[in-house]
Amino acid sequence: MANGNHKEKLAIVCIGIVLLLTILGIVVLIGTGNGKKPDSQDRLQEEILEYAEEYYQNYDMYFHTPNRKGHVPYIFKALIMDAPEAI
């Protein structure tokens, strides 16, 4: 408060961490308050490979979408690696 008699406290509760891979539009939520701490790098690698597989399966649609056409080099690189831990 303004008169200094009371101190205001700010409580911050962390319910998770969001990782963004903006070039591919991937968003990964890490940790959801369950006390476990998943490996963020593993999660991100899995998401990249999943997106690459989906992109390839729907190639005509994704390739002809202006904001996703530029993803092609990243998609093929991820597919060539073929394993999340290799990405």
Buried (B, 14 or more C-beta within 10 A) or exposed (E): EEEEEEEEEEEEEEEEEEBEBEEBEBEBEBBEEEEEEBEBEEBBBBBBBEBBBEBBEEEEEBBEEEEBEEBBEBBEEBEEBEEBEEB
